Amino acid sequence: MESVRAAAARVLLAASPAEKQAAARAAHEAAAAGRLDHRAPGPLMPERPARPVRPVLLPPSAMPKRGRAGSPRARFALLHALAHIELNAIDLAADIAGRFGHLMPPAFAAEWLRIAAEEATHFGLLQALLEESGGSYGDLPAHDGLWQAASATAHDLAARLAVVPQVLEARGLDVTPAMIARFEAAGDGRAAAVLARILEDEVGHVAAGNRWFRHVVGESGADPAARFRDLVRAHFRGALKPPFNGSARAEAGLATDWYLPLCPPQRPPA
């Protein structure tokens, strides 16, 4: 029986988006059918995932402006950025399954491989929107900062669960409703519907991170909210800033006392 680690590593080592999507779906199907052993030894997880030749990867500070808000160029650039996030999300979900699955119950790896397959679906939906606009993923540069969170938490499952699903993905819950409204205002109902579908799935992904985080931290007897805040302060570069999608965060298990204390103090109005 193949190991979860081998199936997950295959996802990360797939360079082309099409191969990565296929590998993610195959890993999920194998896990769902009981054909993967989460404790069996396998190859070491790659330090970095394979990437296609395009897009060119730049530091976040070097990324070009997207153009005038609401313009077709700006909407294409936004969809391209979201597709890049989803491609990285495939790797992040596969990596947590392969890197930490042997430490956890079988349901842990199976769930994260399912999430990897859902991220692959999201990428496919966004790629289709880009193609309908006459372009493709890779047409614009993208930033290389998304994998840094995985590298920083490669040896700490609790930290990974705190930072990736409950900070980075939770931020998607906050900003996606405004993006949906932007596409609706531009008359692009198809893009708005795709983003609404992604938002619904992402609530479940953040919830999975929160549920498994509580499981890991609960075994140590620590307070989950306090431990979450400590790990975010230690491993996340940046600040958590409002506005927050409080209802979606609450649905995912993130109560306000988890994240509001991490926000910088608000200056009183002048």
C-alpha positions, 0 to 999 in steps of 0.5 A: 500500500502506498504511503500518504507521504508518497502521494502528497510528495507527488503533488508537490513535485508536479510542476505544471498546474494540470499535473498538480491538479491531477495528482491532488485529485488522485491522492484524495481518491486513493485516501478516500478509498482506503488505499493510502497508509498514513503511517507507512514510510515514504520520501521526505517532503520537498523543501519547496514545491515544483513550479511551472516556468510561468509565471515569473515569481517576484518579491511581494514588494516588486509586484506591479500595480493591477490597474484602475479599479474595476477595469478589465485589466484589474479584474484579470490581474485579480483573478490571476492573483487568486489562481496563484493563491489556489495553486499554492493552496494545493501544495500547502494542503498536500504538504500538511498531510504528507509532513504531519499525517503520520503523527495524527489519526488517519482522518487528518491526512484524508481530510487535508488531501480532500482539501487539496483536491478542492483547492485544485478545483478552485484553481481550475475554475479560476483558470477557466475564467482567465481563459474566457478573458483571453489569457491564462495563468502565467501571463502576469508575474506572481509573488513568491511569499506564500510558501514562506509560511510553510517553511517557517512552520515545517517542524511544528504542526500546531504552528502550521495549523495556526498560521496557514489555515487560521491566518492566511486562509482566514484572510480570504474569508475577510476579503472575498465578499468585497471581491464578489461585490466588485465583480457583480458591480462590473456585471461579471456574474460568472466570476462572482459565482466562482468566488462565492463557491470558493468562499463557501469551501474556504470556510470549511478549510479554516474550520478544519484547521481550527478543529485539528488545532484544538485537537493538537493543543488539547492534548497538551492541556493548553488553552487553544485561543492563547496558544493560537495567539502565541504561535501567530506572534512567533511565526507570522510576519505581519499584522492582522488588520480589520475588517474581519468577516466575523460571521464566517470566522465564527462559523469556522470556529475562530471566535473574536478572542482568538484574533482581535488581540493580535491586531495593532492598537487602533489610533483614536480619531483626530 
